[in-house]
Amino acid sequence: MNPSPDSTCRPLAFSGDLVEAYLVTGAKEYEVAEEAIVVNLGTSDVVVKQPPDKPLRAMSSAILRGTRVEPADGLAVLRVTDAGRANIAGLAAAPGWRLLGEILAGAPGDTGGRPFPPETPLWRSEQDTVGRVRFDPGLLLDGPGAARGPREFTVRLNLWFAPAGTDCFIHRRHAFVELHTQVHGVGAMQKFTAQDHATRYQDVPMSPGVTAPADMFCSLGPDGEFVYPWHQYRAVTDCVWLAVEYHPVPGSPTS
């Protein structure tokens, strides 16, 4: 990675030998020299500075190289290293990575239905809290929940790894708005009418650099709650993806 001199750039908690990951904040621009996945975590567009200048939309991503992004305030920059491409499954044994079943430690989790099967081969990295943003979820998300004014959200990031052929569990309950950005391999976000694979009605293909947008999966309910369909991630090949979570700050005032 080659941060520009005025960038505030730090490694994310899950950055390692197989996947490098950085957070860039508070800079006028960020130079992307080597090929990398750049995720705009913020709620405003940024500009990819190649004529004609085009935006990298809020909460979206692209694979970039040999260019710069302006402004650079709230970017996640990720790159799979040569060692990672040779042995991406090594993430399962990397420091800070744990099987989700171990993290839940027997607690089923609130999935909206049947509990998570602990034997599922799904590993999660450490999670990194990277800052706060303000937006009006009623304007961002479809659904019957009316615009309620902007409120504050804490942004948390982590990576997931699953081997080829893994169904990562159908669920429908989150207390936050989430995005997924594909980092390595080919997978799919899938929607279902019930917690049953036979009811699958939509696939959203995921290849490196693609982000499944928030409004594709999450709506705002009439009481301001986040409403998800039954959904899961499916790893077609060995896959790594970035989870971006926007957690409402308790008591955050609207204005």
C-alpha positions in Angstrom: 0.0 0.0 0.0 1.2 3.5 -0.8 -0.7 6.1 1.2 -0.2 9.7 0.1 1.8 11.8 2.5 -1.2 13.6 4.0 -3.2 10.4 4.6 -4.1 9.0 8.0 -3.6 5.4 7.2 -3.5 2.5 9.7 -3.7 -1.3 9.4 -7.1 -2.7 10.3 -7.1 -5.2 13.1 -7.5 -8.1 10.7 -4.7 -7.1 8.3 -2.1 -9.8 7.9 0.2 -11.7 5.6 -2.6 -13.2 3.5 -4.9 -10.1 3.2 -3.6 -6.6 3.7 -6.3 -4.2 4.9 -6.0 -0.5 5.8 -8.3 2.3 6.9 -7.7 5.8 5.3 -9.2 8.8 7.0 -8.9 12.6 7.1 -7.0 13.2 3.9 -7.7 15.2 0.8 -6.6 12.4 -1.5 -5.4 8.8 -1.5 -3.0 7.4 -4.1 -3.8 3.8 -5.1 -0.5 2.6 -6.7 -0.9 -1.2 -6.5 -4.1 -2.9 -7.5 -6.5 -2.9 -4.5 -10.1 -3.1 -3.6 -11.2 0.4 -2.3 -14.4 0.6 -0.3 -16.1 3.9 0.3 -17.4 3.5 3.9 -18.9 7.0 4.1 -22.2 8.5 3.1 -20.9 10.8 0.4 -19.5 10.1 -3.0 -15.8 10.3 -3.6 -14.1 10.9 -6.9 -11.8 8.6 -8.9 -9.4 11.2 -10.5 -9.2 10.0 -14.0 -10.8 12.0 -16.8 -13.7 12.1 -17.0 -13.9 12.1 -13.2 -16.4 9.6 -11.9 -17.7 9.0 -8.5 -17.2 6.0 -6.3 -20.6 6.1 -4.7 -21.2 6.0 -0.9 -21.2 2.5 0.5 -19.8 1.0 -2.7 -16.4 -0.3 -3.9 -14.2 -0.7 -6.9 -10.9 -2.4 -7.9 -8.4 0.5 -8.6 -4.7 0.9 -9.5 -2.5 3.7 -10.7 -5.0 6.4 -9.7 -6.1 8.5 -6.8 -9.3 9.1 -4.9 -10.5 12.4 -3.6 -11.3 13.0 -0.8 -10.0 10.1 1.3 -12.0 10.2 4.4 -13.4 6.8 5.3 -11.9 4.3 2.8 -11.1 0.7 3.5 -8.3 -0.6 1.2 -7.8 -4.3 0.8 -5.4 -6.5 -1.2 -4.9 -10.2 -1.3 -1.1 -10.9 -1.2 0.8 -13.4 -3.3 0.8 -15.7 -0.2 -2.9 -15.2 0.2 -3.6 -16.2 -3.4 -1.4 -19.3 -2.9 -3.1 -20.4 0.4 -6.2 -18.4 1.2 -7.5 -21.2 3.4 -4.6 -20.4 5.7 -6.8 -17.6 7.1 -8.6 -20.2 9.2 -5.4 -20.6 11.2 -4.3 -17.0 11.2 -4.1 -15.0 14.5 -7.4 -13.6 15.5 -9.5 -15.8 13.3 -12.1 -18.1 14.9 -14.8 -20.5 13.7 -18.1 -18.7 14.2 -19.5 -21.7 16.1 -16.7 -21.2 18.6 -17.4 -17.4 18.9 -21.0 -18.2 19.6 -19.8 -20.7 22.3 -23.0 -22.7 22.2 -25.3 -19.7 22.1 -27.6 -20.0 19.1 -27.6 -16.4 18.2 -30.7 -14.5 17.2 -31.2 -15.7 13.6 -34.9 -15.2 13.4 -35.4 -19.0 13.2 -33.4 -22.2 13.7 -30.1 -21.7 15.5 -26.8 -21.5 13.7 -25.2 -25.0 13.2 -21.8 -24.7 15.0 -20.1 -27.1 12.7 -20.5 -24.7 9.7 -17.1 -24.1 8.2 -17.3 -20.3 8.5 -14.4 -18.3 10.1 -14.5 -14.7 11.2 -11.5 -12.3 11.8 -11.2 -9.8 14.6 -13.6 -7.0 14.3 -12.4 -3.4 14.0 -14.5 -0.4 15.0 -13.4 2.3 12.6 -15.5 5.4 13.4 -18.9 6.9 13.2 -21.1 8.3 10.3 -24.4 10.1 10.2 -27.2 9.3 7.8 -31.0 9.1 7.6 -31.8 5.3 7.3 -35.3 6.3 6.0 -33.7 7.9 3.0 -31.1 5.2 2.4 -33.4 2.1 2.7 -36.6 1.2 1.1 -39.6 0.2 3.2 -42.5 1.7 5.2 -40.3 3.4 7.7 -40.5 7.1 7.1 -37.4 9.4 7.0 -36.7 10.2 10.6 -33.7 12.6 10.2 -30.1 11.6 10.4 -28.7 9.6 13.2 -25.3 8.4 14.2 -24.0 4.9 13.4 -20.8 3.1 14.6 -19.0 1.4 11.7 -17.5 -2.0 12.3 -15.4 -4.1 9.9 -14.4 -7.7 9.8 -13.5 -10.4 7.2 -15.1 -13.8 6.7 -13.7 -16.9 5.2 -15.6 -20.0 4.0 -14.3 -22.9 1.8 -15.8 -23.8 -1.6 -19.3 -25.1 -1.4 -20.2 -23.7 2.0 -23.8 -22.5 2.7 -23.1 -19.9 5.4 -26.6 -20.3 7.0 -30.0 -18.8 6.2 -31.0 -16.1 8.7 -33.0 -12.8 8.7 -32.2 -10.9 11.8 -29.6 -8.1 12.3 -29.7 -5.1 14.6 -27.6 -3.1 12.1 -27.3 -2.2 8.4 -24.7 -4.4 6.7 -22.9 -4.5 3.4 -20.7 -7.2 2.0 -17.7 -6.6 -0.3 -16.1 -9.6 -2.0 -12.4 -9.7 -1.5 -11.4 -13.2 -2.9 -13.1 -15.9 -4.9 -16.6 -16.2 -6.2 -19.7 -16.4 -4.1 -23.3 -15.2 -4.0 -25.7 -13.4 -1.7 -29.0 -15.3 -1.8 -32.5 -14.5 -0.7 -35.2 -17.0 0.3 -38.9 -16.9 1.2 -38.3 -19.2 4.3 -35.4 -20.7 6.2 -35.3 -23.4 3.6 -32.9 -23.7 0.6 -35.7 -24.9 -1.6 -37.3 -21.4 -1.3 -34.4 -19.5 -2.9 -35.7 -16.8 -5.2 -32.7 -14.5 -5.9 -28.9 -14.7 -6.3 -26.6 -11.7 -6.3 -23.3 -12.9 -7.8 -20.3 -11.7 -5.8 -16.8 -11.4 -7.4 -13.8 -9.5 -6.1 -14.5 -5.8 -5.8 -18.3 -6.1 -5.8 -20.3 -4.7 -2.9 -23.9 -5.9 -2.3 -25.6 -2.5 -1.4 -27.5 -2.0 1.8 -30.8 -1.3 0.1 -30.7 -4.6 -1.8 -31.2 -6.6 1.4 -32.4 -4.3 4.2 -35.6 -2.2 4.5 -36.7 0.1 7.3 -39.7 -1.2 9.2 -42.6 1.0 10.4 -41.1 1.3 13.8 -37.6 2.1 12.5 -36.3 -1.4 12.8 -34.1 -3.1 10.2 -36.0 -5.7 8.2 -34.1 -8.4 6.3 -35.4 -11.2 4.1 -34.2 -14.7 4.7 -30.7 -14.6 3.3 -27.3 -16.2 3.3 -23.8 -16.0 1.8 -22.8 -19.0 -0.3 -19.2 -19.7 -1.1 -18.9 -21.1 -4.7 -15.1 -21.2 -4.5 -12.9 -20.5 -1.4 -14.1 -17.0 -0.5 -13.1 -14.0 1.6 -15.5 -11.1 2.0 -15.6 -7.9 4.0 -18.5 -7.3 6.3 -19.3 -3.6 6.9 -21.8 -3.0 9.7 -23.5 0.3 10.6 -24.7 0.0 14.3 -27.1 2.6 15.5 -25.6 4.6 18.4 -28.0 4.2 21.4 -29.7 7.5 22.2 -28.3 9.1 19.1 -30.4 12.2 18.5 -32.0 13.0 15.2 -31.8 16.5 13.7 
